[in-house]
């Protein structure tokens, strides 16, 4: 044995001697075995509904015989419940079923006893509760029996009974094809609608099954079948007039035009654009198209002008208000702006009185905000200068009211309803003459864009409203006792600004109402405390010296009415220069519910104040707003726009405060909520301006009308 082995052996002997060499001559008796214990683990629930089940487990310790557990239950009644297994191994579960009715008193005693030693047990008292009704899911109202391909419909599921988490439902759709349609959003609270968009092409077979499943209990769901039919033409045959305004790489821009649809195809059209330089372009069928785009309508127009759109191809997205009307937004890299598209109902040459406004920039080296408004009397292609009048505000510095035209002409309409207006201002009016292209929507409206090479040399666009039989007959009684909601853009002494609110025309010639403003530095509502108005026979309403109970500001406005509850507005004081639309308020309620088309636009407050625009479908249900927009915003250099489809729009409606709180429109963060003060027009239309100071924003919502037959 080597030395290392000897040492190791000696060490072992030493250890052995230590173990065996100690102690006396006797030995101690072994300790008694530990007593059996029983524990329920986990503890039974404190309460359970009558007739419901729960899993119970008991653990027996120190049971050398492994005898397990015997289960029993007692109560004051004859039915106390039952076990799926009355005897279980230690740690094995049994299922306890509560009695079908609540005993008196409403509790049971559950006992788990050791089989080996029945004196050892664990006891728990469980309260028996009246059973709650199980969750149910229903589709209410019932989904439509059929839906055309590409068309959207709102679906609502109601979760009833024990959905204490208020988790709502998730939506799914199945069919025999890969494309069965889509939901926006795919999960909704109980009673809140989702928008289901049918597949563009009917599946085979031509039926889909939509299912709403409870989030809290996925075994509960409701389903319905929807037949998918061939999609109708995106737009019916006819001619359509469109206009939109916003910003492109050159600054403010204004577009108006018309195109014709035949058998679902754009067959031709014409368009005018002004963004500091103007163009009049022919739209051709080749490269133009109509299609559905995720719930909106896409309009592609080949202007043949490489300086417009993308190499001459201009793309718009629109949300349908009715078969005759869309709210639209430009949706390409050229620019961001919103407007509308309407079925052309007449191309008859303009005649009679027309209220009009124009807004944009003047032609100065450092452009200022320019607003022009007035009333034109047109008689067989000529401007009746004796019965025409205009006002203007050029950059808060040059203001003219009650000015006249020296002369003017209106050309005969071309095949698309386009006319040219040449307006020569009188000497001493303080404003150069200006030329306009106008597209006839019908006898009641023209869409206007300034044309190139006129004395004004500005960058403006706007609209004219036909006064028809009311021409020349207006007086104070035309507005007395009414209120007009308005929304306007422009500027004030602090820079870019939006103004809105309601003009209240009192019978005694004084003013009341609320003016809301947002120029970022100031934002909120001003309560009118004073002011007067006059109405002349042309329909020109002069609002003077508006004062406010909560501000020392003083404003003046011009309103031009058409006699059919519509008006146009400009601001004519040295504090604000604005231009926009106004409407007599006839709404029966401030609460809006249903399906709406939305168009919104404004300026971000990030560097260089990029312009943004959006259009999309929204639903308001019990004060909750949901939907999406096709959203566009200029890049940080304002040289091009970035379009983003399907941006979720969510929010709430507060009828007490008269506000919409919306997420999905903010340039800095689309999850940020923006506050809009809203002003009802009628039961189908509402306009709003952003009043939170986070950015400049304006919007209009129009209720979706059923398709016309």
C-alpha positions in Angstrom: 0.0 0.0 0.0 1.5 3.4 -0.9 1.8 6.2 1.6 -1.3 8.0 0.4 -3.3 4.8 0.8 -2.0 4.2 4.3 -3.0 7.7 5.3 -6.5 7.3 3.9 -6.9 3.9 5.7 -5.8 5.4 9.0 -8.2 8.2 8.6 -11.0 5.8 8.0 -10.0 3.9 11.2 -10.0 7.1 13.1 -13.5 8.0 11.9 -14.7 4.5 12.7 -13.3 4.6 16.2 -15.1 7.9 16.7 -18.4 6.4 15.7 -18.2 3.0 17.4 -15.9 3.7 20.3 -18.3 6.2 22.0 -21.2 5.6 24.3 -22.2 3.4 27.2 -23.3 -0.1 27.3 -27.1 0.3 26.4 -29.3 1.6 23.4 -32.2 4.2 23.1 -35.8 3.2 22.0 -36.8 4.4 18.5 -39.0 7.6 18.4 -42.8 7.0 17.9 -44.1 7.4 14.3 -45.4 10.9 13.4 -49.2 11.3 13.6 -51.3 11.3 10.4 -52.5 14.7 9.3 -55.0 15.7 6.5 -54.9 19.0 4.7 -57.0 20.3 1.8 -54.6 21.8 -0.7 -55.6 24.1 -2.4 -58.4 25.2 -0.1 -61.9 24.8 -1.4 -63.6 28.0 -2.7 -65.5 30.1 -0.2 -68.6 29.8 -2.3 -70.0 28.0 -5.3 -73.1 28.3 -7.3 -75.8 25.7 -6.8 -75.4 22.9 -9.4 -71.8 24.0 -10.3 -68.7 21.9 -9.8 -65.3 22.4 -8.3 -62.2 20.2 -8.0 -61.1 19.3 -4.4 -57.8 17.7 -3.3 -56.6 16.5 0.1 -53.1 15.5 1.1 -52.5 12.8 3.9 -49.1 13.0 5.6 -47.4 10.3 7.6 -49.7 7.6 6.4 -47.4 4.6 6.0 -50.4 2.5 4.7 -51.2 5.0 1.9 -54.9 4.6 2.6 -55.9 7.9 1.0 -58.9 10.0 1.7 -62.6 9.5 2.2 -64.9 12.4 1.2 -68.2 13.4 2.8 -70.5 16.4 2.9 -73.2 17.4 5.4 -75.7 20.2 5.5 -79.1 21.0 6.9 -81.0 19.7 3.9 -81.4 16.3 2.3 -79.3 17.2 -0.8 -75.8 18.5 0.1 -74.0 17.6 -3.1 -71.9 14.7 -4.3 -68.4 13.7 -5.3 -67.2 12.1 -8.5 -65.1 9.8 -6.3 -65.9 9.4 -2.7 -62.4 7.9 -2.0 -59.2 9.3 -3.5 -55.5 8.7 -3.1 -53.5 11.4 -1.2 -53.1 14.3 -3.6 -55.6 13.0 -6.1 -58.6 15.2 -7.0 -62.3 14.5 -6.7 -64.9 16.7 -8.3 -67.6 18.1 -6.0 -71.0 19.0 -7.4 -73.0 21.4 -5.4 -76.6 20.7 -4.6 -79.1 21.8 -7.3 -80.7 24.3 -4.9 -79.5 26.4 -2.0 -79.9 24.7 1.4 -81.0 26.6 4.5 -78.7 27.8 5.9 -76.9 28.3 2.7 -73.7 26.3 3.4 -72.3 22.8 3.4 -69.5 21.2 5.4 -67.0 19.2 3.3 -64.8 16.7 5.2 -61.8 14.8 4.0 -60.9 11.9 6.4 -57.9 9.6 6.5 -58.9 6.1 5.5 -56.1 4.7 7.7 -57.1 6.8 10.7 -60.7 8.1 10.5 -60.1 10.4 13.5 -57.8 12.5 11.3 -59.6 14.8 8.9 -59.8 18.3 7.3 -63.0 20.3 7.2 -64.1 23.2 5.0 -67.3 25.2 5.0 -68.6 26.3 1.5 -71.4 28.8 0.9 -73.9 27.7 -1.7 -75.1 30.6 -3.9 -78.0 31.0 -6.2 -76.8 30.1 -9.7 -76.0 33.0 -12.0 -77.2 32.8 -15.6 -74.5 31.7 -18.0 -73.0 34.1 -20.5 -74.9 34.4 -23.7 -73.9 36.1 -26.9 -76.4 37.5 -29.5 -76.1 39.5 -32.7 -78.4 42.4 -32.2 -79.5 43.8 -34.5 -79.4 40.8 -36.8 -76.7 41.1 -39.6 -78.0 41.7 -43.1 -79.1 38.6 -45.0 -76.9 39.6 -47.9 -74.2 42.1 -48.7 -72.6 43.2 -51.9 -68.9 42.4 -52.5 -66.6 45.0 -51.0 -69.5 46.7 -49.2 -69.3 47.3 -45.4 -72.0 46.8 -42.7 -71.9 47.4 -39.0 -72.3 44.3 -36.8 -73.1 44.4 -33.1 -72.9 41.6 -30.5 -74.4 41.8 -27.1 -72.9 39.7 -24.2 -75.4 39.1 -21.5 -75.4 37.7 -17.9 -72.2 36.9 -16.1 -69.6 38.7 -18.1 -68.2 40.5 -15.0 -65.0 41.4 -16.9 -66.9 43.2 -19.6 -64.5 41.7 -22.0 -66.8 41.8 -25.0 -66.3 39.6 -28.1 -63.8 38.7 -30.8 -65.0 38.5 -34.4 -64.2 35.9 -37.0 -65.5 35.0 -40.4 -65.3 31.7 -42.4 -66.3 30.7 -45.9 -65.2 28.3 -48.6 -62.5 30.6 -50.0 -59.3 32.2 -48.8 -60.9 35.7 -48.8 -63.9 35.9 -46.6 -63.9 39.6 -45.6 -62.5 41.6 -42.7 -63.5 43.4 -39.4 -62.5 46.8 -38.1 -61.9 46.4 -35.2 -61.6 42.6 -34.7 -62.7 42.9 -31.0 -65.4 45.1 -29.5 -67.1 45.7 -26.2 -70.6 44.4 -25.7 -73.0 46.5 -27.7 -70.3 48.3 -29.7 -70.3 47.8 -33.5 -67.6 46.6 -35.7 -67.5 47.3 -39.4 -67.5 44.1 -41.5 -66.3 44.5 -45.1 -67.4 41.7 -47.5 -64.8 40.2 -49.8 -64.5 42.0 -53.1 -65.3 38.8 -55.0 -68.1 36.5 -53.8 -66.7 33.2 -52.4 -67.8 29.8 -53.6 -70.3 29.0 -52.3 -71.4 32.7 -52.0 -72.0 32.7 -48.2 -69.9 33.6 -45.3 -70.4 32.9 -41.6 -69.7 35.7 -39.1 -69.1 34.7 -35.5 -68.9 36.7 -32.3 -67.2 34.8 -29.4 -67.3 35.9 -25.8 -63.8 36.7 -24.6 -64.7 35.7 -21.0 -66.1 32.3 -22.0 -65.0 31.1 -25.4 -67.6 28.4 -25.4 -70.3 31.0 -25.9 -70.7 32.5 -29.3 -73.3 33.7 -31.8 -73.1 33.2 -35.6 -75.0 34.3 -38.7 -74.7 33.6 -42.4 -74.5 36.4 -44.9 -74.9 35.9 -48.7 -72.3 37.8 -50.7 -73.6 39.1 -54.0 -71.7 40.6 -56.9 -70.6 44.2 -56.1 -72.5 47.0 -57.7 -70.6 49.7 -59.7 -68.4 51.8 -57.4 -70.1 54.8 -58.8 -73.3 54.8 -60.9 -73.3 56.2 -64.4 -73.2 60.0 -64.5 -70.9 63.0 -64.1 -69.4 63.9 -60.8 -67.9 67.2 -59.6 -65.2 67.1 -57.0 -63.1 69.6 -55.1 -60.5 69.4 -52.4 -58.0 71.8 -50.8 -54.9 71.5 -48.6 -51.2 71.8 -49.0 -48.7 70.4 -51.6 -45.0 71.1 -52.0 -45.6 74.6 -53.2 -48.0 75.6 -50.3 -51.8 75.9 -50.3 -53.5 74.2 -53.2 -57.0 74.1 -54.5 -58.5 71.6 -57.0 -61.8 71.4 -58.7 -62.9 69.2 -61.6 -65.4 66.8 -63.1 -65.4 63.3 -64.6 -67.9 61.0 -66.2 -68.6 57.4 -65.3 -70.0 54.9 -67.8 -70.6 51.3 -66.9 -68.4 51.6 -63.9 -65.5 53.1 -65.9 -64.2 56.7 -65.9 -64.5 57.8 -69.5 -63.0 61.3 -69.3 -63.0 64.6 -67.4 -61.4 67.9 -66.7 -59.6 69.5 -63.8 -58.2 72.9 -62.6 -55.5 73.2 -60.0 -54.1 76.3 -58.3 -51.0 76.2 -56.0 -49.4 79.5 -56.9 -49.4 78.4 -60.5 -52.4 77.0 -62.2 -53.2 74.3 -64.7 -56.3 73.2 -66.6 -55.9 69.5 -67.5 -57.9 66.9 -69.4 -58.6 63.6 -67.6 -58.4 60.6 -69.9 -59.9 57.1 -69.5 -56.5 55.3 -69.9 -54.9 55.1 -66.5 -58.1 56.3 -64.7 -60.1 53.8 -62.5 -62.6 53.3 -59.8 -62.2 50.6 -57.1 -63.0 49.7 -53.5 -60.1 50.0 -51.1 -60.6 48.4 -47.7 -64.0 50.1 -47.1 -63.3 53.3 -48.9 -63.6 54.1 -52.6 -60.4 54.8 -54.6 -60.5 57.2 -57.5 -57.5 57.3 -59.8 -57.4 60.1 -62.4 -54.9 60.4 -65.3 -54.5 64.2 -65.6 -51.7 63.7 -68.2 -49.9 66.5 -66.4 -46.5 65.1 -65.1 -46.4 67.8 -62.5 -49.5 66.6 -60.7 -50.0 63.5 -58.6 -47.5 60.8 -59.4 -46.4 61.4 -63.0 -49.8 62.8 -63.8 -51.8 60.1 -61.9 -53.8 61.6 -59.1 -55.3 59.3 -56.4 -58.2 60.1 -54.1 -59.8 58.0 -51.4 -63.5 58.7 -50.5 -66.1 57.6 -47.9 -69.6 57.2 -49.2 -72.3 59.4 -47.7 -74.8 58.4 -50.3 -74.9 57.1 -53.9 -74.5 60.7 -55.0 -71.9 62.0 -52.5 -68.5 61.1 -51.1 -66.2 62.9 -48.6 -62.7 62.6 -50.1 -59.0 63.1 -49.3 -56.0 63.1 -51.7 -54.1 59.9 -51.2 -50.8 60.1 -53.1 -47.4 61.7 -52.5 -48.4 65.0 -54.2 -50.4 66.7 -51.5 -52.7 66.3 -48.5 -56.2 67.8 -48.6 -59.9 67.0 -48.2 -63.1 67.9 -49.9 -66.1 66.2 -51.5 -67.5 64.6 -54.6 -71.1 65.1 -55.8 -73.2 63.8 -58.6 -73.6 66.6 -61.2 -77.4 67.4 -61.4 -77.2 70.2 -64.0 -74.8 71.9 -66.4 -77.2 74.9 -67.0 -75.4 78.2 -67.2 -75.3 80.1 -63.9 -78.1 82.7 -63.6 -79.3 84.8 -60.7 -77.7 85.4 -57.3 -74.7 83.5 -56.0 -73.1 83.9 -52.6 -69.4 83.1 -52.8 -66.2 83.0 -50.8 -62.6 82.5 -51.7 -59.6 81.8 -49.4 -55.9 81.2 -49.6 -52.9 83.5 -50.1 -52.3 86.8 -51.8 -49.6 87.2 -54.4 -47.1 89.2 -52.2 -43.5 88.2 -52.0 -44.2 87.2 -48.4 -47.7 85.8 -48.9 -50.4 86.7 -46.4 -53.8 85.0 -45.8 -56.4 86.4 -48.1 -60.2 86.0 -47.8 -62.7 87.3 -50.3 -66.5 87.0 -50.1 -69.6 88.5 -51.6 -72.6 88.0 -53.8 -72.6 87.9 -57.6 -75.7 88.6 -59.7 -75.3 86.8 -63.0 -77.5 87.8 -66.0 -77.1 86.1 -69.4 -73.4 85.6 -69.0 -72.6 89.0 -67.5 -72.0 90.3 -64.0 -74.7 92.8 -62.9 -72.4 95.2 -61.2 -75.3 97.2 -59.6 -76.5 94.2 -57.7 -73.2 92.5 -56.9 -70.9 93.2 -53.9 -67.8 91.9 -52.3 -65.6 92.2 -49.1 -62.1 91.1 -48.4 -59.4 90.8 -45.8 -55.8 90.7 -47.0 -53.4 89.7 -44.2 -55.2 91.7 -41.5 -53.8 94.9 -43.0 -56.0 95.7 -46.0 -59.7 95.2 -45.3 -62.5 96.3 -47.7 -66.3 96.0 -47.1 -69.2 96.7 -49.4 -67.0 97.0 -52.5 -68.3 96.8 -56.1 -67.3 95.3 -59.5 -66.8 97.4 -62.5 -67.8 94.5 -64.8 -67.5 90.8 -65.3 -68.4 87.9 -67.5 -69.3 84.2 -67.2 -68.6 81.9 -70.1 -71.0 79.2 -71.3 -70.4 75.8 -69.7 -68.4 73.2 -71.5 -69.3 69.5 -71.7 -68.1 69.0 -68.1 -70.0 72.0 -66.7 -66.8 74.2 -66.5 -67.3 78.0 -66.7 -64.8 80.8 -66.5 -65.6 83.9 -64.4 -63.8 87.2 -65.1 -64.4 89.7 -62.3 -63.1 93.2 -62.7 -63.2 95.2 -59.5 -64.1 98.8 -59.4 -61.4 101.5 -59.2 -60.7 102.3 -55.6 -61.9 99.0 -54.3 -58.4 98.2 -53.0 -58.3 94.7 -54.5 -57.2 93.7 -58.1 -59.6 91.8 -60.3 -59.6 88.0 -60.4 -60.5 85.2 -62.7 -62.0 81.9 -61.6 -62.7 78.5 -63.1 -66.0 77.1 -61.8 -67.5 73.6 -62.0 -71.3 73.4 -61.9 -72.6 70.9 -59.4 -76.2 71.9 -60.0 -78.2 75.1 -60.0 -77.3 75.6 -56.3 -73.5 75.3 -56.3 -70.2 76.0 -58.1 -66.8 74.8 -57.1 -64.2 77.6 -57.7 -60.5 77.8 -58.3 -58.5 80.9 -59.2 -56.9 80.7 -62.7 -53.5 81.9 -63.8 -52.6 85.3 -65.3 -55.2 87.4 -63.5 -54.5 90.8 -61.8 -54.9 89.4 -58.3 -52.1 86.8 -58.9 -53.1 85.0 -55.7 -53.6 81.4 -54.7 -57.2 81.0 -53.7 -60.2 78.6 -54.1 -63.7 78.4 -52.8 -67.4 77.9 -53.7 -70.5 79.7 -54.8 -74.1 79.0 -53.6 -77.0 79.6 -55.9 -79.8 81.8 -54.3 -82.5 80.8 -56.8 -85.8 82.5 -56.1 -84.4 84.2 -53.0 -82.1 86.4 -55.1 -82.4 90.1 -54.1 -85.1 89.5 -51.5 -83.2 89.1 -48.2 -83.8 91.2 -45.1 -83.2 90.9 -41.3 -86.1 88.4 -41.0 -84.1 86.0 -43.2 -81.9 85.1 -40.2 -83.5 86.7 -37.1 -84.2 84.1 -34.5 -81.9 81.5 -36.0 -78.3 80.3 -35.3 -75.7 79.4 -37.8 -72.8 76.9 -37.1 -69.6 77.7 -39.0 -66.1 76.2 -39.4 -63.3 78.3 -40.9 -59.6 78.3 -41.4 -57.1 81.1 -42.0 -55.0 83.1 -39.6 -54.9 85.6 -36.8 -52.4 87.8 -35.1 -50.6 84.7 -33.8 -50.4 82.8 -37.1 -52.3 79.9 -38.5 -55.7 79.5 -36.9 -59.1 77.7 -37.0 -62.3 79.4 -35.9 -65.7 77.9 -35.5 -68.9 78.0 -33.4 -72.4 79.3 -33.6 -73.7 82.8 -34.6 -77.0 83.5 -32.8 -79.0 86.2 -34.6 -81.4 87.8 -32.1 -84.7 89.3 -33.3 -83.6 92.8 -32.1 -80.5 92.9 -34.3 -78.0 91.9 -31.6 -75.8 88.8 -31.5 -75.3 85.8 -29.2 -73.6 82.5 -29.3 -70.2 80.9 -28.9 -67.0 81.4 -31.0 -64.3 78.7 -30.6 -60.8 79.3 -31.8 -57.5 77.5 -31.9 -54.3 79.3 -33.0 -52.2 77.0 -30.7 -51.3 80.0 -28.4 -55.0 80.4 -27.6 -57.6 77.7 -27.7 -61.1 77.4 -26.3 -64.5 78.9 -26.5 -65.6 82.6 -26.2 -69.1 83.5 -25.0 -70.6 86.3 -27.1 -71.8 89.2 -25.0 -72.4 91.9 -27.6 -72.5 92.7 -31.2 -74.9 93.6 -34.0 -75.9 92.4 -37.5 -77.5 93.8 -40.6 -78.8 92.1 -43.7 -78.9 93.7 -47.1 -81.1 92.5 -50.0 -78.2 90.6 -51.7 -78.0 88.2 -48.8 -74.9 89.8 -47.3 -75.0 89.6 -43.5 -72.6 92.0 -41.7 -71.7 91.0 -38.1 -70.0 93.9 -36.3 -68.2 94.3 -33.1 -68.6 90.9 -31.5 -67.5 91.1 -27.9 -67.1 88.4 -25.3 -67.7 87.9 -21.6 -64.4 86.0 -21.2 -62.1 87.9 -23.6 -61.3 91.4 -24.6 -61.1 90.4 -28.3 -63.4 92.1 -30.8 -64.3 90.3 -34.1 -66.3 91.2 -37.2 -67.6 88.7 -39.9 -69.4 88.7 -43.2 -71.9 86.0 -43.9 -73.4 85.3 -47.3 -76.6 83.3 -47.2 -78.4 81.4 -50.0 -81.9 81.2 -48.5 -81.7 77.4 -48.1 -80.0 77.2 -44.7 -76.5 77.5 -46.2 -74.0 80.3 -46.0 -70.4 81.2 -46.5 -68.2 83.2 -44.1 -65.1 85.4 -44.0 -63.5 87.3 -41.1 -63.1 91.0 -41.7 -61.2 92.5 -38.7 -57.6 93.2 -37.9 -57.5 90.3 -35.4 -58.5 87.4 -37.6 -58.9 86.6 -41.3 -60.9 83.4 -41.9 -62.9 81.7 -44.6 -65.3 78.8 -44.5 -68.8 77.3 -44.6 -71.8 78.0 -42.4 -75.2 76.3 -41.9 -78.4 77.1 -40.2 -78.7 74.9 -37.1 -81.8 72.7 -37.3 -80.6 69.7 -35.2 -83.1 68.2 -32.9 -80.4 66.7 -30.6 -76.7 67.1 -29.8 -76.5 63.3 -29.6 -75.2 61.6 -32.8 -75.6 57.9 -33.3 -75.1 55.7 -36.3 -72.7 55.4 -39.3 -71.0 58.5 -40.6 -68.5 59.6 -43.2 -65.7 61.8 -41.8 -63.3 64.2 -43.4 -60.7 66.0 -41.4 -57.7 68.2 -42.0 -55.3 70.6 -40.2 -51.7 71.5 -39.4 -49.4 69.7 -37.0 -47.4 71.7 -34.4 -44.2 69.8 -35.1 -41.4 71.6 -37.0 -42.5 73.3 -40.3 -46.2 72.6 -39.4 -46.9 69.8 -41.9 -50.5 69.6 -43.2 -52.5 66.5 -42.6 -55.8 65.2 -44.0 -58.0 62.1 -43.5 -61.3 60.6 -44.7 -63.0 57.4 -43.5 -66.1 55.7 -42.1 -66.9 56.0 -38.4 -69.6 54.6 -36.2 -71.0 56.3 -33.1 -72.7 53.9 -30.6 -73.8 54.9 -27.1 -71.1 57.6 -27.1 -68.3 55.4 -28.4 -66.7 56.2 -31.7 -64.9 53.7 -33.8 -63.7 53.4 -37.4 -60.7 54.2 -39.5 -59.4 56.8 -41.9 -57.1 56.9 -44.9 -54.6 59.3 -43.5 -52.1 61.6 -45.2 -49.5 64.0 -43.8 -46.7 66.1 -45.4 -43.1 65.1 -44.7 -41.0 67.2 -42.4 -39.8 69.3 -45.3 -43.3 69.8 -46.7 -42.1 68.6 -50.1 -44.2 65.5 -50.4 -47.1 63.7 -48.6 -47.1 60.3 -46.9 -50.3 58.4 -47.3 -51.2 55.7 -44.7 -54.3 53.5 -45.3 -56.6 52.2 -42.6 -55.5 54.1 -39.5 -57.8 53.2 -36.6 -60.0 56.0 -35.3 -61.4 55.6 -31.8 -62.9 57.9 -29.2 -65.9 59.2 -27.4 -68.7 61.7 -27.7 -69.6 63.9 -24.7 -73.0 65.4 -25.3 -72.8 67.4 -22.1 -69.6 69.3 -23.0 -70.3 69.1 -26.8 -66.9 67.4 -27.5 -65.4 64.6 -29.5 -62.3 63.0 -28.0 -60.6 61.2 -30.9 -57.4 59.1 -31.2 -56.0 58.5 -34.7 -55.7 62.0 -36.1 -52.6 63.4 -34.3 -49.5 63.7 -36.4 -47.1 63.4 -33.4 -48.8 60.2 -32.1 -51.8 58.5 -33.5 -52.5 57.0 -30.1 -52.9 60.5 -28.6 -56.4 61.8 -27.9 -57.4 65.1 -29.5 -60.3 67.2 -28.2 -62.8 68.7 -30.7 -65.6 71.0 -29.9 -68.6 70.1 -32.1 -71.4 72.2 -33.5 -74.6 70.4 -34.8 -75.9 71.4 -38.2 -78.8 69.1 -38.5 -79.6 65.5 -37.4 -77.3 64.1 -40.1 -74.4 66.6 -40.1 -72.0 68.0 -37.5 -68.8 70.1 -37.8 -66.0 70.4 -35.2 -62.7 72.2 -34.6 -59.9 71.0 -32.4 -59.7 73.1 -29.2 -56.9 71.4 -27.1 -53.9 73.3 -28.5 -52.1 70.1 -29.5 -52.5 70.8 -33.2 -54.9 72.5 -35.6 -57.7 70.4 -36.8 -61.2 70.6 -38.3 -63.6 67.9 -39.3 -67.1 67.3 -40.7 -69.2 64.2 -40.2 -72.2 63.3 -42.4 -74.5 60.4 -41.7 -74.4 57.6 -44.2 -77.7 57.5 -46.2 -79.2 54.3 -47.7 -78.4 53.7 -51.3 -80.7 55.4 -53.7 -82.9 53.2 -55.9 
